[in-house]
Amino acid sequence: MHFKGWRLHFIILAALLTLVLLIGGQWVYLHFSQEKPLADTLKANPAVQAMEVTRTAEVLEVRVILSPGVDLPVVYRQVQEAVAKHYGREGVKLIIQDHRSPALENLWRQSQFAVYEAAVRGNFTQMAATVSELARQAGVDQYAVNIDDSYIYLQFSRGQDYLYQVIPRNDALNRGEGLGV
């Protein structure tokens, strides 16, 4: 079929080929310049079992599965720094995955009131005592509550199950941190 002396099927074929090349080129660029180097960096960390990068229109999600019994504040900062190095800090959501059980989920729900209150008010000693008592009552094998200037880190472990929770502190939220990396 001709359109003003041009063969229309060649024009359509050229447009489709150009589109495929552009999309493929973008994928290759993102994969080899960001995703693969990030995966290599994180897999070199013995505390990281696996990672996955998912893109949506609004946000980039980096999902990391951590090993049981890690030093959560140290590992979280290492993962944050690696993600920031490869993607920057804007529009990245870091998700830490663990191996939760219903009992640990219930303990987390019971602990939330003290943890979020401490994140706002700063009564960390009272939070630690409350979490300690709740963990003791729940029969948790090990637990840890840690704090830095941006986050509260909570770890519970019972048998093969473990729960990691990273909660932004109120002053970190006021500075604009805690929403991404």
Long-range contacts (C-beta under 8 A, 24 or more apart in sequence): 34-86, 34-87, 37-86, 38-62, 38-82, 38-83, 38-86, 38-87, 41-82, 41-85, 41-86, 42-79, 42-82, 45-75, 45-78, 45-79, 45-82, 47-71, 47-75, 47-78, 48-75, 48-79, 58-91, 59-91, 59-92, 59-93, 59-180, 60-87, 60-91, 60-92, 60-93, 61-92, 61-93, 61-95, 62-87, 62-92, 62-93, 62-94, 62-95, 62-181, 63-95, 63-97, 64-94, 64-95, 64-96, 64-97, 65-97, 65-98, 66-96, 66-97, 66-98, 66-164, 68-98, 68-99, 68-157, 68-160, 68-162, 69-142, 69-157, 69-162, 72-144, 72-146, 72-153, 72-155, 72-164, 72-166, 73-146, 73-148, 73-151, 73-153, 76-151, 76-153, 76-166, 77-148, 80-181, 83-181, 84-181, 87-181, 89-180, 89-181, 90-180, 91-180, 92-180, 92-181, 93-179, 93-180, 93-181, 94-180, 94-181, 96-164, 96-166, 98-162, 98-163, 98-164, 99-160, 99-161, 99-162, 100-161, 100-162, 100-163, 101-158, 101-159, 101-161, 101-163, 103-138, 103-158, 103-161, 104-140, 104-156, 104-158, 104-161, 104-162, 104-163, 105-163, 106-138, 107-134, 107-135, 107-138, 107-140, 107-156, 107-163, 108-154, 108-156, 108-163, 108-165, 110-134, 110-138, 111-154, 115-152, 115-154, 115-165, 115-167, 116-167, 118-152, 119-152, 119-167, 119-168, 119-169, 119-170, 120-170, 122-170, 124-152, 127-152, 150-177, 150-178, 151-178
